[in-house]
Amino acid sequence: MVSIAKIRADFPVLKEWVYLDNAFVGLMPKQVREGYDRWADEWYTFDVGNRTILDRWLEKATTVRGMIASFIGASTREIAYTMCTGSGLNIVINGTEWEEGDNVVFPEWEHDPLDTYTTRRAGVESRIWKPRDGRFDVSDLEKLVDDRTRLVQVSQVSYVNGFRADLAEVADVAHVHGAKLLVDATQAVGALRVDYKRDGADYVSVAPYKYMMGPAGLAFLYVDKESIEELTPDRTGWKNQIWEGAHAEALTPKDTAEKFEYGTINFQGVYAIEESLKYLNHLGMDYVEKRVLDNTGYIFERLDEIGKEIWTPEGNQSPIVSFAQEGAVKLAEKLKKGKIKVTGREAHGGHMRVSSHFYNTREDIDKLIEAIG
């Protein structure tokens, strides 16, 4: 296994910073930057052989689509490129055929809640899953879901306090009533081992610029094969056009999630996420998850030692730990001046969010505790 010193050398920022804000924006290793450079060099030199530059980009996108699928326990045909987490969520929401009287259920703290212009226009009721002591109890979800529920939304890991949902349990509640499970997994993929086929998720939207250490402006959506045909693309362009006349490019098969890609995607980001996936696969997600969760446990331990009121449920297996903090925003600004990066928020009475990754060490956490203690 690669030493932690060698790993940290791939992240030049760590020479100066104690970086514990991966739930906000993850750090980029030098290998991912090299992916951006490779894309730029190909375009700059036009060194693509006998193919067009677009053919080269589309070929790369197909290869990386397969890498993404393997990484999350899906098949290549179930992955669509999108722009951001919200883009993927909206593809599902806008592509669902709603009827007045339908309802959707989502946790109170969702980053992109299922209360949208589309659902309101269609007369869809929003039902809010309330937390108890920082947790979202499945027994409360069962009281909200009925036979008119079309979608149940959940973040696999809450961006607020790091609560980690049991996706298989949530999927069971939804599926008993014929509803679909829509997951925001941006705070999970790249930090935790995932398998969405195993968990029974129907739709999963992910932005890779946090724990996957990938690009901004390129994301992806998993659509389970059973749901692809019944979900209608919410916009049309050259990549998924349905016009029966002449076509400039080859048509996208209608039985793949690629049909939700309507135009030119962020190909530069494709080259970057390829390198982030190579990096994570080289380390192995068993190693990555273990380091992340070991760090989480140590953060709990140190915060408890200095008497902080920890908001994240004890034993929570996620990369995020939040604790109550008066003047959280000002404290975060003060820490930043000292080259320590975390998130401070005044919401929910004021709290700080600490989010580590595999490249963080106990020394990083000790420096944070010393600064706030």
C-alpha positions as CSV (number, residue, x, y, z in Angstrom):
1,M,0.0,0.0,0.0
2,V,1.2,3.5,-0.8
3,S,2.4,5.5,2.3
4,I,0.3,8.4,3.6
5,A,3.3,10.6,3.0
6,K,3.4,9.7,-0.7
7,I,-0.4,10.2,-1.0
8,R,-0.2,13.6,0.6
9,A,2.6,14.6,-1.8
10,D,0.0,14.3,-4.6
11,F,-2.0,17.2,-3.0
12,P,0.3,20.2,-2.9
13,V,-2.3,22.2,-0.9
14,L,-1.6,20.0,2.1
15,K,1.9,21.4,2.5
16,E,0.3,24.6,3.8
17,W,-3.3,23.8,4.8
18,V,-5.1,21.6,7.3
19,Y,-8.0,20.9,4.9
20,L,-11.1,19.3,6.5
21,D,-13.8,20.7,4.3
22,N,-14.2,18.0,1.7
23,A,-18.0,18.1,2.0
24,F,-17.7,21.6,0.5
25,V,-15.1,21.1,-2.2
26,G,-12.6,18.2,-2.3
27,L,-9.0,18.7,-3.0
28,M,-7.6,17.8,-6.5
29,P,-4.5,15.5,-6.7
30,K,-2.0,16.4,-9.4
31,Q,-3.1,13.4,-11.4
32,V,-6.5,14.9,-12.0
33,R,-4.9,18.2,-13.1
34,E,-2.9,16.2,-15.6
35,G,-6.2,14.8,-17.0
36,Y,-7.4,18.4,-17.7
37,D,-4.0,19.1,-19.3
38,R,-4.3,16.0,-21.5
39,W,-7.6,17.1,-22.8
40,A,-6.3,20.6,-23.6
41,D,-3.2,19.3,-25.3
42,E,-5.3,17.1,-27.6
43,W,-7.4,20.0,-28.7
44,Y,-4.5,22.4,-28.8
45,T,-2.4,20.1,-31.1
46,F,-5.4,18.3,-32.8
47,D,-3.4,15.1,-32.3
48,V,-6.3,12.7,-32.7
49,G,-5.2,10.6,-35.8
50,N,-7.8,10.0,-38.5
51,R,-10.8,10.7,-36.2
52,T,-12.5,13.9,-35.6
53,I,-12.0,15.6,-32.2
54,L,-15.6,14.9,-31.4
55,D,-15.2,11.2,-32.1
56,R,-12.2,11.2,-29.7
57,W,-14.2,12.9,-27.0
58,L,-17.2,10.6,-27.4
59,E,-15.0,7.6,-27.3
60,K,-13.4,8.8,-24.0
61,A,-16.8,9.5,-22.6
62,T,-17.9,6.0,-23.3
63,T,-14.8,4.5,-21.7
64,V,-15.3,6.6,-18.6
65,R,-19.0,6.0,-18.4
66,G,-18.1,2.3,-17.9
67,M,-15.6,3.2,-15.2
68,I,-18.3,5.2,-13.3
69,A,-20.7,2.3,-13.6
70,S,-18.3,-0.2,-12.2
71,F,-17.4,2.2,-9.3
72,I,-21.0,2.5,-8.1
73,G,-22.3,-1.1,-8.9
74,A,-24.2,-0.3,-12.1
75,S,-24.0,-1.1,-15.8
76,T,-22.7,1.3,-18.4
77,R,-26.1,1.7,-20.0
78,E,-27.5,3.0,-16.7
79,I,-25.2,6.1,-16.5
80,A,-25.9,9.5,-18.0
81,Y,-23.6,12.5,-17.8
82,T,-25.1,15.6,-16.3
83,M,-24.0,19.1,-15.2
84,C,-24.5,18.9,-11.4
85,T,-26.4,17.0,-8.7
86,G,-29.5,19.2,-9.2
87,S,-29.4,18.5,-12.9
88,G,-29.7,14.8,-12.4
89,L,-32.4,15.2,-9.8
90,N,-34.4,17.5,-12.2
91,I,-34.1,15.0,-15.0
92,V,-36.0,12.5,-12.8
93,I,-38.5,15.0,-11.5
94,N,-39.2,16.6,-14.9
95,G,-39.3,13.2,-16.7
96,T,-41.9,11.7,-14.4
97,E,-45.5,11.7,-15.5
98,W,-47.3,13.4,-12.5
99,E,-51.0,13.4,-11.7
100,E,-52.7,15.8,-9.3
101,G,-52.9,14.2,-5.9
102,D,-49.6,12.4,-6.2
103,N,-47.1,13.1,-3.4
104,V,-43.4,13.1,-2.8
105,V,-41.5,12.5,0.5
106,F,-38.1,13.9,1.4
107,P,-36.1,14.7,4.6
108,E,-36.4,18.2,6.0
109,W,-32.7,18.9,5.4
110,E,-32.3,18.0,1.8
111,H,-29.9,20.2,-0.2
112,D,-32.1,20.0,-3.3
113,P,-35.6,19.2,-2.0
114,L,-38.3,17.6,-4.1
115,D,-40.5,20.7,-3.8
116,T,-40.0,22.1,-7.3
117,Y,-41.8,24.2,-9.9
118,T,-42.7,21.0,-11.8
119,T,-44.2,19.3,-8.8
120,R,-46.1,22.4,-7.7
121,R,-47.5,23.0,-11.2
122,A,-48.7,19.4,-11.3
123,G,-50.4,19.6,-7.9
124,V,-48.1,17.2,-6.2
125,E,-48.0,17.2,-2.4
126,S,-44.7,17.5,-0.6
127,R,-44.4,15.5,2.6
128,I,-41.6,16.3,4.9
129,W,-39.6,13.6,6.8
130,K,-38.7,15.2,10.1
131,P,-35.5,14.3,12.1
132,R,-35.2,13.0,15.6
133,D,-32.0,13.8,17.5
134,G,-30.1,14.2,14.3
135,R,-31.5,11.0,12.7
136,F,-34.2,10.3,10.2
137,D,-36.0,7.2,11.5
138,V,-37.5,4.8,8.9
139,S,-40.5,4.2,11.1
140,D,-41.4,7.9,10.6
141,L,-41.0,7.5,6.8
142,E,-43.4,4.6,6.8
143,K,-46.1,6.9,8.1
144,L,-45.6,9.3,5.2
145,V,-45.4,7.0,2.2
146,D,-48.6,5.7,0.7
147,D,-49.9,4.4,-2.7
148,R,-50.0,7.9,-4.1
149,T,-46.3,8.5,-3.4
150,R,-44.3,8.6,-6.6
151,L,-40.8,9.5,-5.4
152,V,-39.0,9.2,-2.1
153,Q,-35.9,11.3,-2.0
154,V,-33.0,11.0,0.4
155,S,-29.4,12.1,0.7
156,Q,-27.2,9.0,1.4
157,V,-25.1,11.3,3.6
158,S,-26.7,14.5,4.9
159,Y,-24.7,17.6,4.0
160,V,-26.0,19.2,7.2
161,N,-24.9,16.8,10.0
162,G,-23.5,13.8,8.1
163,F,-26.4,11.4,9.0
164,R,-26.1,8.3,6.8
165,A,-29.3,6.8,5.6
166,D,-29.8,3.1,5.2
167,L,-30.7,3.1,1.5
168,A,-31.9,-0.5,1.4
169,E,-34.4,0.2,4.2
170,V,-35.6,3.4,2.5
171,A,-35.9,1.6,-0.8
172,D,-38.0,-1.2,0.8
173,V,-40.5,1.4,2.2
174,A,-40.8,3.1,-1.2
175,H,-41.1,0.0,-3.3
176,V,-43.8,-1.6,-1.1
177,H,-46.1,1.3,-2.3
178,G,-44.8,1.4,-5.9
179,A,-42.7,4.5,-5.4
180,K,-39.2,5.1,-6.7
181,L,-36.1,5.9,-4.6
182,L,-34.2,9.0,-5.7
183,V,-30.8,9.5,-4.0
184,D,-28.5,12.4,-3.7
185,A,-25.1,10.6,-3.2
186,T,-22.7,13.5,-3.6
187,Q,-21.6,13.4,0.0
188,A,-21.0,9.6,-0.2
189,V,-19.4,8.5,-3.5
190,G,-15.6,8.6,-3.3
191,A,-15.6,8.4,0.5
192,L,-17.6,5.2,1.1
193,R,-18.0,1.9,-0.7
194,V,-21.3,2.0,-2.6
195,D,-23.4,-0.4,-4.6
196,Y,-26.7,1.1,-5.7
197,K,-27.9,-2.1,-7.5
198,R,-27.6,-3.9,-4.2
199,D,-29.3,-1.1,-2.2
200,G,-32.3,-1.0,-4.6
201,A,-32.0,2.7,-5.5
202,D,-33.9,3.6,-8.7
203,Y,-32.1,6.9,-9.4
204,V,-28.8,8.3,-8.0
205,S,-27.4,11.7,-8.7
206,V,-23.7,12.5,-8.0
207,A,-21.4,15.5,-8.4
208,P,-17.8,14.4,-8.3
209,Y,-16.0,17.6,-7.1
210,K,-16.2,16.6,-3.4
211,Y,-15.0,13.2,-2.3
212,M,-14.4,11.9,-5.8
213,M,-11.8,14.7,-6.2
214,G,-13.2,15.2,-9.8
215,P,-14.4,18.1,-11.9
216,A,-17.0,20.8,-11.3
217,G,-19.6,21.2,-14.0
218,L,-19.7,17.5,-14.8
219,A,-21.8,15.1,-12.8
220,F,-23.6,11.8,-13.5
221,L,-27.0,10.2,-13.0
222,Y,-27.6,6.5,-12.4
223,V,-31.0,5.3,-13.7
224,D,-31.9,1.7,-13.0
225,K,-32.5,-0.3,-16.1
226,E,-36.1,-0.9,-15.1
227,S,-36.7,2.8,-15.0
228,I,-35.0,4.0,-18.2
229,E,-37.8,3.6,-20.7
230,E,-40.6,5.0,-18.5
231,L,-38.6,8.2,-17.7
232,T,-39.0,10.8,-20.5
233,P,-36.0,13.1,-21.3
234,D,-36.9,16.6,-20.1
235,R,-35.0,18.3,-23.0
236,T,-33.9,17.5,-26.5
237,G,-30.8,18.3,-28.5
238,W,-28.4,16.9,-31.1
239,K,-27.4,14.0,-28.8
240,N,-30.9,12.6,-28.2
241,Q,-33.0,14.2,-30.9
242,I,-36.2,12.4,-32.0
243,W,-36.6,14.2,-35.3
244,E,-37.0,11.6,-38.1
245,G,-35.2,13.6,-40.7
246,A,-31.4,13.8,-41.4
247,H,-29.2,13.4,-38.3
248,A,-25.7,14.9,-38.1
249,E,-24.6,12.4,-35.5
250,A,-25.5,8.8,-34.7
251,L,-28.7,8.5,-32.7
252,T,-28.5,7.6,-29.0
253,P,-30.2,4.3,-28.1
254,K,-33.5,4.9,-26.3
255,D,-33.0,2.0,-23.9
256,T,-29.9,3.6,-22.2
257,A,-29.6,6.4,-19.7
258,E,-27.5,8.2,-22.3
259,K,-30.8,9.3,-23.8
260,F,-31.0,12.0,-21.1
261,E,-27.8,13.7,-22.5
262,Y,-29.2,16.2,-24.9
263,G,-26.1,18.2,-26.0
264,T,-22.3,18.6,-25.7
265,I,-21.1,17.5,-22.3
266,N,-18.1,18.7,-20.3
267,F,-15.5,16.6,-22.1
268,Q,-12.7,18.3,-20.2
269,G,-14.3,17.0,-17.0
270,V,-14.5,13.5,-18.5
271,Y,-10.7,13.4,-18.8
272,A,-10.4,14.7,-15.2
273,I,-12.9,12.2,-13.6
274,E,-11.1,9.4,-15.5
275,E,-8.0,10.3,-13.5
276,S,-9.9,10.6,-10.2
277,L,-11.4,7.1,-10.7
278,K,-8.0,5.7,-11.5
279,Y,-6.6,7.2,-8.3
280,L,-9.4,5.9,-6.1
281,N,-9.3,2.5,-7.7
282,H,-5.6,2.3,-7.3
283,L,-5.9,2.9,-3.5
284,G,-9.0,0.7,-3.3
285,M,-12.2,1.8,-1.7
286,D,-11.7,-0.5,1.3
287,Y,-8.6,1.5,2.1
288,V,-10.3,4.9,1.4
289,E,-13.4,4.1,3.5
290,K,-11.4,2.8,6.4
291,R,-9.2,5.9,6.6
292,V,-12.3,8.2,6.3
293,L,-14.2,6.4,9.0
294,D,-11.1,6.1,11.3
295,N,-10.8,9.9,10.9
296,T,-14.5,10.4,11.7
297,G,-14.1,8.3,14.9
298,Y,-11.1,10.4,16.0
299,I,-12.9,13.7,15.3
300,F,-15.8,12.4,17.6
301,E,-13.3,11.5,20.3
302,R,-11.4,14.8,20.2
303,L,-14.5,17.0,20.1
304,D,-16.0,15.1,23.0
305,E,-12.7,15.6,25.0
306,I,-13.1,19.4,24.7
307,G,-16.8,19.3,25.6
308,K,-18.4,20.1,22.2
309,E,-22.0,19.2,21.7
310,I,-21.8,16.9,18.7
311,W,-24.8,17.0,16.4
312,T,-23.9,14.0,14.2
313,P,-25.4,10.8,15.7
314,E,-22.9,8.7,17.6
315,G,-21.7,5.7,15.6
316,N,-22.6,7.4,12.3
317,Q,-20.5,5.8,9.6
318,S,-20.0,8.8,7.3
319,P,-17.3,11.4,6.5
320,I,-19.0,14.4,8.1
321,V,-19.1,15.4,11.7
322,S,-21.0,18.5,12.8
323,F,-21.1,20.1,16.3
324,A,-22.9,23.1,17.8
325,Q,-20.8,26.3,17.8
326,E,-21.7,29.8,18.7
327,G,-20.3,32.3,16.2
328,A,-19.6,29.4,13.8
329,V,-19.1,31.6,10.7
330,K,-16.7,34.0,12.4
331,L,-14.7,31.1,13.9
332,A,-14.5,29.4,10.5
333,E,-13.1,32.7,9.0
334,K,-10.6,32.9,11.8
335,L,-9.5,29.3,11.3
336,K,-9.1,29.9,7.6
337,K,-6.7,32.8,8.3
338,G,-4.6,30.2,10.1
339,K,-4.8,27.8,7.1
340,I,-7.4,25.5,8.7
341,K,-10.4,24.9,6.5
342,V,-13.8,23.8,7.8
343,T,-17.4,25.0,7.2
344,G,-19.2,27.2,9.7
345,R,-22.9,27.9,9.5
346,E,-25.4,30.0,11.5
347,A,-28.2,27.7,10.4
348,H,-29.8,25.3,13.0
349,G,-28.6,27.4,15.9
350,G,-25.0,27.6,14.7
351,H,-22.8,24.7,13.8
352,M,-19.5,23.7,12.3
353,R,-19.0,20.9,9.9
354,V,-15.7,18.9,9.7
355,S,-15.3,16.6,6.8
356,S,-12.1,14.6,6.3
357,H,-10.8,12.4,3.5
358,F,-8.3,9.6,3.2
359,Y,-5.4,12.0,2.9
360,N,-6.1,13.6,6.2
361,T,-4.2,12.5,9.3
362,R,-4.7,12.6,13.1
363,E,-2.2,15.4,13.2
364,D,-4.6,17.5,11.0
365,I,-7.4,16.8,13.4
366,D,-5.3,17.6,16.4
367,K,-4.4,21.0,14.9
368,L,-8.1,21.8,14.4
369,I,-8.9,20.8,18.0
370,E,-6.1,22.9,19.3
371,A,-7.3,25.9,17.3
372,I,-10.9,25.7,18.5
373,G,-10.3,24.3,22.0
